[in-house]
Structure formats: C-alpha cells, structure tokens
Amino acid sequence: MTLDQYSVLGSTPQPEDLKKLSPSDIHLTIEKLSAGYGKMEILHNFDLFISKAQSLCLIGPNGAGKSTILHSIYGFTNIFDGQIEIDGQNITKLTPAEKLKSVGIAYILQDNSVFPDMTVEENLLMGGYIKDKTEEALDETERIFEKYERLRKRRNQPAKVLSGGERRLLEISRALVMQPSVLLVDEPSIGLEPKYIDMVFEILSDLQKTDGKTIILVEQNAKKGLEFADIGYVLVSGQLAKAGSGNALLEDPEVGRLFLGG
C-alpha cells in the first residue's frame, strides 16, 4: 500500500508539528533520515523528536518501516542520508555496542532471546557483557532482583521454566543492566496472553515514569500501544503519515478505521 492510499490521514506532519509533541528537553532526534538494508531504501526523509522520559509508539501496516526505525537508531541499517542525535550529539555512525555503552541506547528484540538453559541470573549478567567491570553488572543485577520479585524467586532456575510474560520481563531486565536512558522495544506484546501483555506494559510504564526512561516502541496491537504512549506516529511506505498524542490518535476516526479495527 502506498502513502496515497492513506491520504485520508491528512497532510504529512512537518518537523515543527512533531516538536510540539515533545516541547521540552528533546532527548533523541532523527532528521531527514533515509535508511534501509543493502542498497534498498526503506525509510524516506523521516523525522522524529522525543523528550527525555517520554514514550512514542510506531504503528502502521506490515512493511511500513516501523522496525527499520528502531534498527536505524541502534545501528543495524545502512544510513543513506540524514542523522540521528541524542542530547545534541550526532550518533548516526556509532556501532550498536558504542550506542549501548557510551550513549545509553538499548534494544529489546521481538524474538524470544533468552538463553533457555542458563539461569535467570546468568541471563541478566549477559546484559552487562560489555561493561568494563564485572562488579558493575553484578550490582545492577542485584538491583533488578530487588525491583522484580518474579525474577528474584527464579534467579537460580533455568530460563526455560519461565512463563511467556516472565521471559519478556527477563529480556527487558537484561537490557537494564547497562543502565540505558533509551529503550527501543520491538513488539513487546507479540505471542503473549492478555494477562501478560498488561503486565509488560505496566513494567514499561514504571520504567518511564519512575526511572525516567525514554521509550520508543513498535507494537502490533496499535490500540494497546497508543493507550500506553505519550506520542503516536503512523508510518506508511517508509514515510510518516500522521502524528499526534497517543490519545488523539486513538480518537481519530480514520486511524481507528485503518489500524484499530474501528
């Protein structure tokens, strides 16, 4: 599907419109980004602005480029044009390891990425594999156990005994070992029962509101993602088609018809 087929969504948002959704302390900026894989360009002239401790949900049809945005921020794509900044620092060319270690960007994959035969504690410690001091990873792991009783009770058990929701909690927690300021979360609800979906979004909400994390997520359940997020971006064919507060997009009849089953 093309952007023209979604013309009912209105005119393409401009940078000045996007900045109004993040009026203070802009933490992460994407300007005029064109990116993709190999020689194939997926994203075209894409802009994004998000303040510290805000959350932003990317929605849109399959193949629109939502995960490519996360991949580009983290360093998994080819950048053809544009740049990515965090707190005014150009990070476009940094490697994923540099982004995790030096500027605090963590990526939580949509696939089941726990090590099933390793214990919960060992899985968490893997999150700190690039720390200079092992003691720092150990200390952060203990803080995570203090925060999440579900994991503390299972710390010496293999990860394969965890429920789907507990595995997702472990994946999120493993990313926290590096004490990131930005969490890139790819499809947090995928494959989970409804009760665990609610649990995961409660965890993400706490990380944003209590710990001050900036969260950018892709979510197949558009309604759930927009209910959670401060900001929503609608992507179509690698371009931004609409943007607004999460609540505003939930109430938009065309967004509802196209993406929310309304």
C-alpha positions in Angstrom: 0.0 0.0 0.0 1.2 3.5 -0.8 1.0 6.8 1.1 -1.6 8.0 -1.4 -4.0 5.2 -0.3 -3.7 6.6 3.2 -4.3 10.2 2.1 -7.4 10.3 4.4 -4.9 10.6 7.3 -4.2 14.1 6.2 -1.0 16.0 5.3 2.4 14.7 6.2 3.5 16.1 9.6 6.3 18.7 9.5 9.2 18.9 11.9 7.7 21.9 13.7 4.5 19.9 14.3 6.4 17.0 15.7 8.4 19.2 18.0 5.2 20.4 19.6 4.6 16.9 20.8 7.9 16.9 22.7 8.1 20.5 23.9 11.0 20.3 26.4 14.3 18.6 26.9 14.5 16.8 23.5 16.4 13.6 24.2 16.5 11.9 20.8 16.2 13.4 17.4 16.0 11.9 13.9 16.2 14.4 11.0 15.6 13.7 7.3 16.6 10.0 7.7 16.8 7.8 4.7 17.8 4.2 5.6 17.5 0.6 4.7 19.3 -2.7 4.1 21.9 -3.3 1.4 21.0 -0.9 -1.4 17.3 -1.0 -0.6 15.9 2.2 0.9 13.1 1.6 3.3 12.8 4.9 5.2 12.4 8.1 3.3 13.1 11.6 4.8 11.9 10.5 8.2 11.9 12.9 11.2 11.3 12.0 14.9 11.6 14.0 18.1 11.2 12.7 21.7 11.8 14.2 25.0 13.5 12.5 28.0 11.1 10.2 29.8 8.5 10.3 27.0 7.2 7.3 25.2 6.5 7.0 21.5 4.6 4.2 19.7 5.1 3.5 16.0 2.1 2.0 14.2 1.3 1.2 10.6 0.7 -1.6 8.1 3.2 -4.5 7.8 6.3 -3.4 5.8 5.8 0.2 6.6 9.3 0.5 8.1 8.5 0.6 11.8 11.1 -1.9 12.9 13.6 -0.3 10.5 13.4 2.9 12.6 14.5 1.0 15.7 17.2 -0.8 13.7 18.4 2.6 12.3 18.6 4.2 15.8 20.5 1.2 17.1 22.9 0.8 14.1 21.5 -2.2 12.2 20.8 -0.4 8.9 22.6 1.4 6.1 22.1 5.2 6.5 21.8 6.9 3.1 21.0 10.4 4.3 20.1 12.3 7.5 21.3 11.9 11.0 20.4 10.7 14.5 21.3 12.7 17.6 21.0 12.1 21.3 21.2 15.2 23.6 22.7 17.1 20.6 25.4 14.5 19.9 25.5 13.0 16.4 25.4 9.2 16.9 24.5 8.2 13.3 27.7 6.4 12.6 28.2 4.7 16.0 28.1 1.0 16.3 25.4 -0.8 18.3 28.0 -1.6 21.0 29.1 2.1 21.2 25.4 3.2 21.3 24.7 0.9 24.2 27.9 1.6 26.2 28.6 5.3 25.5 25.1 6.9 24.9 22.8 4.5 26.7 20.6 3.1 23.9 19.3 -0.5 24.5 17.4 -2.6 22.0 14.9 -5.2 23.2 14.3 -7.7 20.4 10.8 -9.0 19.5 12.1 -12.6 19.2 12.5 -14.9 22.2 16.1 -14.0 23.0 16.6 -15.6 26.4 19.2 -18.4 26.8 16.9 -21.2 27.9 19.5 -23.4 29.6 21.2 -20.6 31.5 19.8 -19.5 34.8 17.8 -16.3 35.2 20.8 -14.7 36.9 23.2 -15.8 34.2 20.8 -14.3 31.6 20.8 -11.0 33.4 24.6 -10.9 33.7 24.9 -11.4 29.9 23.3 -8.0 29.6 26.4 -6.5 31.1 28.9 -8.3 28.9 30.5 -5.1 27.6 30.9 -3.4 31.0 34.5 -2.7 31.9 34.0 -4.0 35.4 32.1 -7.3 36.2 31.2 -5.9 39.6 29.0 -3.2 38.0 27.0 -5.9 36.2 26.6 -7.9 39.5 25.5 -4.8 41.3 22.9 -3.9 38.7 21.7 -7.5 38.6 21.0 -7.3 42.3 19.1 -4.0 41.9 16.9 -5.8 39.3 16.2 -8.6 41.6 15.2 -6.1 44.3 12.9 -4.4 41.8 11.3 -7.6 40.3 10.3 -10.3 42.8 9.1 -12.6 39.9 12.7 -12.8 38.7 14.3 -12.9 42.2 12.3 -16.1 43.0 13.6 -17.7 39.9 17.2 -16.4 39.9 18.8 -19.9 40.1 16.4 -21.7 37.8 16.9 -22.1 34.1 15.2 -19.5 32.0 13.2 -22.2 30.1 10.9 -22.7 33.1 9.7 -19.1 32.9 6.2 -18.2 31.5 6.0 -16.1 28.4 5.4 -13.0 30.4 8.4 -13.7 32.7 10.6 -14.3 29.7 9.6 -10.9 28.3 10.4 -9.4 31.8 13.8 -11.0 31.7 14.5 -9.7 28.3 13.6 -6.2 29.4 15.6 -6.5 32.6 18.6 -7.8 30.8 18.7 -4.6 28.8 18.5 -2.6 32.0 21.9 -4.0 33.3 23.7 -1.4 31.1 21.6 1.4 32.7 20.3 2.8 29.4 18.5 6.0 29.1 16.6 5.0 25.9 14.8 1.7 25.4 13.9 0.5 21.9 11.2 -2.1 22.3 10.2 -4.2 19.3 6.7 -5.8 19.6 6.5 -6.3 23.4 3.1 -8.0 23.3 3.8 -10.5 20.5 3.0 -14.1 21.4 1.8 -13.2 24.9 -1.5 -14.0 26.7 -3.6 -10.9 27.5 -2.7 -11.0 31.2 1.0 -10.9 30.4 0.5 -8.1 27.9 -0.9 -6.0 30.6 2.0 -6.9 32.9 4.6 -6.0 30.3 3.0 -2.6 29.6 2.8 -1.9 33.4 6.6 -2.6 33.6 7.3 -0.3 30.7 5.1 2.4 32.2 7.0 2.1 35.5 10.4 2.3 33.7 9.2 5.5 32.0 7.5 7.2 34.9 9.6 6.0 37.9 13.0 5.5 36.3 12.8 8.2 33.6 13.5 6.0 30.6 12.8 7.3 27.1 10.8 4.5 25.3 10.3 4.1 21.6 8.3 1.0 20.7 6.8 -0.8 17.7 3.6 -2.5 18.6 1.3 -4.8 16.5 -1.6 -4.1 18.9 -2.0 -0.5 17.9 -4.7 0.2 20.4 -2.6 -1.1 23.3 0.5 0.8 22.1 -1.3 4.1 21.7 -3.0 3.7 25.1 0.5 3.4 26.6 2.4 6.0 24.7 2.6 9.8 25.0 3.1 10.1 21.3 2.0 8.1 18.3 3.5 8.1 14.8 1.7 6.4 11.9 4.0 5.1 9.2 3.1 4.2 5.7 5.6 3.0 3.0 8.6 4.3 4.9 7.2 7.7 5.5 5.4 9.5 8.3 1.7 9.8 7.5 0.3 11.1 10.8 1.5 12.0 14.3 -0.2 13.1 17.5 -0.6 12.3 21.1 -1.5 8.7 21.8 -4.9 9.7 23.0 -5.5 11.9 19.9 -4.7 9.1 17.5 -7.0 6.7 19.5 -9.8 9.1 19.0 -9.1 9.8 15.3 -11.8 8.0 13.2 -9.5 7.4 10.2 -6.7 5.9 12.4 -9.4 3.8 14.1 -10.8 2.6 10.8 -7.4 1.7 9.3 -5.5 0.4 12.3 -7.7 -0.1 15.3 -10.5 -2.2 13.8 -13.0 0.6 14.3 
